[in-house]
Amino acid sequence: MHITVTKGFGVSIFASDLGDAKQIAVGDQGTIFVGSGKSGKVTALVNSNQEGRVERRYTIAKNLKYPEAIAYHNGDLYVISDSRILRYRDVEKRLRRLQRPKVVYDKLPDFDKRYSRVMHFGPDGRLYVALGAPCNVCEVDAPYSSIIAIDINTGNTEQIASGIRSARGFDWSPSTERIWFVDSGRDWMGDNLPADEINRIDHKGQHFGFPYIHGKDVKEPAYRQPANLAVKAPEYELPAHVEPVGMLFYQANQLPKKYHNQLFIAENGSRHRSSKVGYQVVWLKVENDKILSRQTLMSFLDGGFPVARPYSLATGKDGAMYISDDLKGNVYRLFYKDHKPEQQQEVNND
């Protein structure tokens, strides 16, 4: 079994046996937190010597309802479970003996595994949550199909963008502080339609087309776009069904300079397609707020057979990139090596 990485890079399994590992968050002391889906648990991975292999692990929570979305901020860990957002205070100081979490928000839609959730704290200190649509294609009411911002202290909520089918990854451009996000296209329109998307929010309140239009110009046959609805076209179209999930602007120094402040996407891979696409981490070269190219950095397809499904991307305290895998339950560590490596690296991923 092979995982293929671009020349100059190395990859190792940082941790395994994590269930269907979903979103990653990184603590101030370098702890890697991992949410999950049906596994219902949140795990903390500690590597105090920074040697690239987990030394200790702690179960932060278990028996939660699909805690796929997590975020770390000012010492605290935030976890979505059902319709609630939970806060674990001073989490890295209390890994051995955690206090009970506090519910800081309870107005999300009730849990339904058909819709996705992901969250990050923004530069303004608010908690941004992307909530997908609970369907393949349908008209839905807010807050479904949108990105919202929550003031954790007051509970005040603001809708930032709408018309989004499934944004399971977003990040802020380090140069402009605008939000970029991925969006997965609908299924059952064939192998090559519609495109998956990379979008940018230029101002609050923009609509990104779902369910009326997919990609730049594929009209939805079941719903007609309202005449007065302005739709923001995607910045970049990905191939259909690559299923973009994790998104990261890399802002560290372990990777070469050409990757600094650049955009990376985890493509979780095709489910409803006759042949496999995606299952990789790609680098999108960004200049002046424009995507110029897309290159594979790391591939999890071995002879057309997927050996992993990359889900979330995060930058560790060591500057390496950490990648969760919701197929095998691993977290991978992608790093740059000074010496010339083999083009393919064999990783024990059984």
C-alpha positions as CSV (number, residue, x, y, z in Angstrom):
1,M,0.0,0.0,0.0
2,H,1.4,3.4,-1.0
3,I,0.8,7.0,-0.2
4,T,2.3,9.2,-2.8
5,V,3.9,12.5,-1.8
6,T,5.5,15.3,-3.9
7,K,9.3,15.1,-4.0
8,G,10.9,16.6,-1.0
9,F,8.1,15.7,1.4
10,G,7.7,12.9,3.9
11,V,4.6,11.5,5.5
12,S,4.1,9.5,8.7
13,I,1.2,8.2,10.7
14,F,1.0,10.5,13.7
15,A,-1.8,8.6,15.4
16,S,-4.2,5.8,14.6
17,D,-7.4,4.1,15.9
18,L,-9.4,7.3,16.0
19,G,-12.6,6.1,14.5
20,D,-14.0,8.2,11.7
21,A,-11.7,11.1,12.4
22,K,-13.1,14.5,11.3
23,Q,-12.1,18.1,12.2
24,I,-8.7,18.8,13.7
25,A,-7.9,21.7,16.1
26,V,-4.5,22.6,17.5
27,G,-3.9,23.8,21.1
28,D,-1.5,26.5,22.3
29,Q,0.8,23.7,23.6
30,G,0.6,21.7,20.4
31,T,-2.0,19.2,21.4
32,I,-3.9,17.9,18.4
33,F,-7.6,17.5,19.1
34,V,-9.7,15.3,16.8
35,G,-13.5,15.2,16.5
36,S,-15.4,12.3,15.0
37,G,-18.7,11.4,13.4
38,K,-20.5,8.3,14.3
39,S,-17.7,7.3,16.8
40,G,-19.1,10.1,19.0
41,K,-15.8,11.0,20.7
42,V,-13.3,13.8,20.9
43,T,-9.6,12.8,21.4
44,A,-6.5,14.8,22.5
45,L,-3.2,13.7,21.1
46,V,0.0,14.9,22.9
47,N,3.5,14.9,21.4
48,S,5.5,17.0,23.9
49,N,8.9,16.1,22.4
50,Q,7.8,17.2,18.9
51,E,9.3,14.0,17.3
52,G,6.3,13.5,15.1
53,R,4.6,10.6,16.9
54,V,1.9,10.8,19.5
55,E,3.1,9.9,23.0
56,R,-0.2,10.1,25.0
57,R,-3.8,10.3,24.1
58,Y,-6.8,11.4,26.2
59,T,-10.5,11.0,25.6
60,I,-12.0,14.4,26.0
61,A,-15.6,13.3,25.4
62,K,-17.5,10.2,24.3
63,N,-21.1,9.2,23.5
64,L,-21.7,12.6,21.9
65,K,-24.0,13.1,18.9
66,Y,-21.7,13.4,15.9
67,P,-19.0,15.8,17.3
68,E,-17.4,16.3,13.9
69,A,-16.9,20.1,14.4
70,I,-14.4,21.3,17.0
71,A,-12.4,24.6,17.5
72,Y,-9.8,25.8,19.9
73,H,-9.6,29.4,21.2
74,N,-7.9,31.1,24.1
75,G,-7.2,27.8,26.0
76,D,-10.7,26.4,25.5
77,L,-12.0,23.6,23.3
78,Y,-15.4,24.0,21.6
79,V,-17.3,21.0,20.4
80,I,-20.7,20.7,18.5
81,S,-22.9,18.0,19.8
82,D,-26.5,17.8,18.5
83,S,-27.8,21.3,18.6
84,R,-25.4,22.6,21.2
85,I,-21.9,24.0,21.3
86,L,-20.0,22.8,24.4
87,R,-16.9,24.6,25.9
88,Y,-14.2,22.7,27.7
89,R,-12.3,25.2,29.8
90,D,-8.5,25.3,30.0
91,V,-8.5,22.0,28.2
92,E,-4.7,21.4,27.8
93,K,-4.2,22.0,31.5
94,R,-6.8,19.5,32.4
95,L,-6.4,16.6,30.1
96,R,-6.2,14.1,32.9
97,R,-9.2,15.4,34.8
98,L,-11.5,17.5,32.7
99,Q,-14.3,19.6,34.2
100,R,-17.9,19.2,32.8
101,P,-18.4,21.2,29.7
102,K,-20.6,24.3,29.6
103,V,-23.2,24.8,26.9
104,V,-22.4,28.2,25.3
105,Y,-24.9,28.0,22.5
106,D,-28.0,25.8,21.9
107,K,-29.7,27.1,18.8
108,L,-28.2,25.0,16.0
109,P,-30.5,22.7,14.1
110,D,-31.1,19.4,15.7
111,F,-28.6,16.7,14.8
112,D,-29.0,15.0,11.4
113,K,-26.0,13.2,9.9
114,R,-27.2,14.3,6.4
115,Y,-26.0,17.9,7.0
116,S,-22.4,18.9,7.8
117,R,-21.0,21.2,10.4
118,V,-17.5,22.7,10.7
119,M,-16.3,25.7,12.8
120,H,-13.4,28.1,13.3
121,F,-12.8,31.2,15.3
122,G,-12.3,34.2,13.1
123,P,-10.0,37.2,13.4
124,D,-12.8,39.2,15.1
125,G,-13.0,36.6,17.9
126,R,-16.4,35.3,16.9
127,L,-17.1,31.6,16.3
128,Y,-17.9,30.9,12.6
129,V,-20.0,27.8,11.9
130,A,-20.8,26.4,8.4
131,L,-24.0,24.4,8.3
132,G,-24.7,22.4,5.2
133,A,-28.1,21.5,3.6
134,P,-29.8,18.3,5.0
135,C,-30.4,17.0,1.5
136,N,-28.9,16.4,-1.9
137,V,-30.8,19.3,-3.4
138,C,-33.6,21.2,-1.8
139,E,-34.8,24.6,-0.6
140,V,-34.1,25.1,3.1
141,D,-34.5,27.8,5.7
142,A,-31.7,29.4,7.6
143,P,-29.4,28.6,9.3
144,Y,-29.1,25.5,7.0
145,S,-27.0,26.1,3.9
146,S,-25.1,29.0,5.4
147,I,-22.1,30.3,7.3
148,I,-23.0,32.1,10.6
149,A,-20.9,34.0,13.1
150,I,-21.7,33.6,16.8
151,D,-20.6,35.9,19.6
152,I,-19.9,33.3,22.3
153,N,-20.2,35.8,25.1
154,T,-23.7,37.2,24.1
155,G,-25.1,34.5,21.9
156,N,-25.8,37.0,19.2
157,T,-25.7,35.4,15.7
158,E,-25.2,36.9,12.3
159,Q,-25.6,35.2,8.9
160,I,-22.5,35.8,6.8
161,A,-23.3,33.9,3.6
162,S,-26.0,31.6,2.2
163,G,-26.8,29.4,-0.8
164,I,-24.1,26.9,0.3
165,R,-24.7,23.2,-0.1
166,S,-21.9,21.7,2.1
167,A,-19.0,23.8,3.2
168,R,-16.9,21.5,5.3
169,G,-13.8,23.6,5.1
170,F,-13.1,27.3,5.3
171,D,-10.3,29.7,6.3
172,W,-9.3,33.3,6.2
173,S,-6.8,34.7,3.6
174,P,-3.8,35.9,5.5
175,S,-3.4,38.9,3.1
176,T,-7.0,40.1,3.0
177,E,-8.8,38.3,5.9
178,R,-11.6,37.3,3.6
179,I,-13.2,34.0,4.1
180,W,-12.6,31.3,1.5
181,F,-14.6,28.1,1.6
182,V,-15.1,24.8,-0.3
183,D,-18.5,23.6,-1.4
184,S,-19.4,20.1,-2.6
185,G,-21.7,19.9,-5.6
186,R,-24.9,17.9,-5.7
187,D,-25.0,14.2,-6.7
188,W,-26.8,12.2,-9.5
189,M,-26.0,14.5,-12.4
190,G,-23.4,12.2,-13.9
191,D,-19.7,11.6,-13.5
192,N,-18.6,15.1,-14.5
193,L,-21.4,17.4,-13.3
194,P,-21.6,19.6,-11.4
195,A,-18.2,21.0,-10.4
196,D,-17.2,21.2,-6.8
197,E,-16.4,24.7,-5.8
198,I,-13.9,27.1,-4.1
199,N,-15.6,30.3,-3.1
200,R,-14.6,33.6,-1.5
201,I,-16.9,35.9,0.6
202,D,-16.2,39.5,-0.5
203,H,-18.9,41.0,1.7
204,K,-21.5,39.9,4.2
205,G,-24.8,38.5,2.8
206,Q,-23.7,37.0,-0.5
207,H,-25.6,34.1,-1.9
208,F,-23.6,31.3,-3.6
209,G,-26.3,29.7,-5.7
210,F,-27.6,26.5,-4.0
211,P,-30.0,25.0,-4.9
212,Y,-30.7,27.0,-8.0
213,I,-27.3,26.9,-9.8
214,H,-24.3,24.7,-9.4
215,G,-20.7,25.6,-10.2
216,K,-20.6,28.6,-12.5
217,D,-23.5,27.8,-14.9
218,V,-25.2,24.5,-14.3
219,K,-28.9,25.2,-13.6
220,E,-30.8,23.0,-11.3
221,P,-33.8,21.5,-13.1
222,A,-35.9,21.1,-9.9
223,Y,-35.8,24.8,-8.8
224,R,-35.8,28.1,-10.6
225,Q,-33.6,30.9,-9.4
226,P,-35.6,33.9,-8.2
227,A,-35.4,36.8,-10.6
228,N,-34.1,39.2,-7.9
229,L,-31.5,36.9,-6.4
230,A,-27.8,37.8,-7.1
231,V,-25.5,34.8,-7.0
232,K,-21.8,35.0,-6.4
233,A,-20.0,32.6,-8.8
234,P,-17.2,30.4,-7.5
235,E,-13.6,31.6,-7.7
236,Y,-12.5,28.2,-9.0
237,E,-14.1,25.0,-10.2
238,L,-12.8,21.7,-9.0
239,P,-13.6,18.4,-10.9
240,A,-17.0,17.0,-10.0
241,H,-17.2,14.6,-7.0
242,V,-13.6,15.2,-5.6
243,E,-15.5,16.2,-2.5
244,P,-13.4,19.1,-1.1
245,V,-13.5,19.1,2.7
246,G,-10.6,20.5,4.7
247,M,-9.2,23.9,3.7
248,L,-6.1,25.6,5.0
249,F,-4.0,28.7,4.3
250,Y,-0.5,27.5,5.4
251,Q,1.1,30.1,7.7
252,A,4.2,28.4,9.1
253,N,7.8,27.9,8.0
254,Q,8.4,24.1,7.9
255,L,7.3,23.8,4.3
256,P,9.3,25.7,1.6
257,K,8.7,29.4,1.0
258,K,6.6,28.9,-2.1
259,Y,3.9,27.2,0.0
260,H,3.7,30.0,2.6
261,N,0.3,31.7,2.7
262,Q,-0.9,29.3,0.0
263,L,-4.2,27.4,-0.1
264,F,-4.5,23.6,0.6
265,I,-7.5,21.4,0.2
266,A,-8.3,17.9,1.4
267,E,-10.3,16.1,-1.3
268,N,-12.3,13.4,0.6
269,G,-13.0,11.5,-2.6
270,S,-15.9,10.4,-4.8
271,R,-18.8,8.3,-3.7
272,H,-21.3,8.6,-6.5
273,R,-19.0,8.2,-9.5
274,S,-18.1,5.3,-11.8
275,S,-14.3,5.8,-11.3
276,K,-12.5,7.2,-8.3
277,V,-11.4,10.8,-8.1
278,G,-10.1,13.0,-5.3
279,Y,-8.6,11.2,-2.2
280,Q,-5.8,13.6,-2.1
281,V,-4.4,16.9,-0.7
282,V,-3.9,19.6,-3.3
283,W,-2.0,22.9,-3.4
284,L,-3.8,25.8,-5.0
285,K,-1.4,28.5,-6.0
286,V,-2.9,31.9,-5.0
287,E,-1.7,35.3,-6.2
288,N,-3.6,38.6,-5.8
289,D,-6.7,36.8,-4.6
290,K,-6.8,34.5,-7.7
291,I,-6.2,30.8,-8.0
292,L,-3.7,30.1,-10.7
293,S,-3.2,26.4,-10.6
294,R,-4.0,23.1,-8.7
295,Q,-1.4,20.5,-8.0
296,T,-1.5,17.2,-6.1
297,L,0.7,17.3,-3.0
298,M,-0.3,13.9,-1.5
299,S,-2.4,11.1,-3.0
300,F,-4.2,8.3,-1.2
301,L,-5.2,6.4,-4.3
302,D,-3.2,3.2,-4.7
303,G,-3.8,1.8,-8.2
304,G,-7.3,3.4,-8.2
305,F,-8.1,2.0,-4.8
306,P,-8.5,4.6,-1.9
307,V,-6.4,3.8,1.1
308,A,-7.6,6.9,3.0
309,R,-10.1,9.7,2.9
310,P,-8.4,13.0,3.9
311,Y,-10.8,15.2,5.9
312,S,-9.4,18.1,7.9
313,L,-6.1,20.0,7.6
314,A,-4.3,21.8,10.4
315,T,-0.8,23.3,11.0
316,G,0.9,21.9,14.0
317,K,3.2,23.8,16.4
318,D,6.1,22.1,14.6
319,G,5.0,23.7,11.2
320,A,4.1,20.3,9.7
321,M,0.6,19.7,8.2
322,Y,-1.7,17.3,10.1
323,I,-4.4,15.5,8.1
324,S,-7.3,13.5,9.5
325,D,-8.6,10.4,7.7
326,D,-12.2,9.4,8.3
327,L,-11.7,6.1,6.5
328,K,-8.9,4.5,8.5
329,G,-9.1,6.6,11.6
330,N,-5.5,8.0,11.3
331,V,-3.9,11.4,11.6
332,Y,-1.0,11.8,9.1
333,R,1.9,14.2,9.5
334,L,3.1,15.8,6.2
335,F,6.5,17.5,6.5
336,Y,9.3,18.7,4.3
337,K,12.6,16.8,4.2
338,D,16.0,18.4,3.3
339,H,17.4,15.3,1.5
340,K,16.0,13.9,-1.7
341,P,13.3,11.3,-1.0
342,E,11.7,8.6,-3.0
343,Q,8.7,9.7,-5.0
344,Q,6.6,7.1,-3.3
345,Q,6.7,6.2,0.4
346,E,5.3,3.1,1.8
347,V,3.2,3.6,5.0
348,N,1.7,0.8,7.0
349,N,-1.9,1.7,6.9
350,D,-3.6,-1.7,7.4
